[in-house]
Amino acid sequence: MLRQLLKKVVFDNKCSMCGVNRVDKGYICKKCDLKLKEMSFLKKRDGLYYLFLYSDFKSVIWDFKFKNRKLLSENIKLYIKKPIEDLIKEKNIDIVIPVPVSDQRRIERGYNQVEEILQACEIKFENIERIKNTEHMYHLNDIEKRCENVRGAFTIKEDYSGKRILIVDDIVTSGATMMELKNELESTQNITEVILFTLTVVRKYFKK
């Protein structure tokens, strides 16, 4: 009771999806929840597995990352859990790796949003170290600047030889971050396969 009251007073209780309907539990109203469940089937294009176009899920991601709605992971797991578990089974994935955030970004936000989603889904994962405090990607529109921004950002300390790895992110815009991590894994390890999965993808990614 107290927790719900504090949420209404401090964080507002309007739906993170539509911003209109009020919710008593979680952060997504029943109407939007039904809509998202219909949309949340696994898709693949240009070597990338994904659930939503960013434009269809933008407000939820924004609230999750920048409005301190950490518990949105409990809502998001309702859409992502089965598709990602099916993908892990289909591809015989050995290791799940969330795209890491820098120490600076973790301090700013308080958490890694991808880790929170995987934990809510009860999916085991391993962390890769991010050694570079990169600039926010949404400040960089040029693909070359995005690639330069994340170049050398990761270091691999574990031995993943012979493993099938699933890299998981929340947003793919240009693909620069995921590809840098994929390239780092493939160049330093004898990886069997690297699969890319994201919760959302920006439409222009497919036009590059």
Secondary structure, 3 states (H helix, E strand, C coil): CHHHHHHHHHHCCECCCCCCCECCCCCCCHHHHHHHHHHCCCEEECCEEEEEEHHHHHHHHHHHHHCCCCCHHHHHHHHHHHHHHHHHHHCCCCEEEECCCCHHHHHHHCCCHHHHHHHHCCCCCCCCEECCCCCCHHHCCCHHHHHHHHCCCEECCCCCCCCEEEEEEEEECCCHHHHHHHHHHHHHCCCCEEEEEEEEECHHHHHC
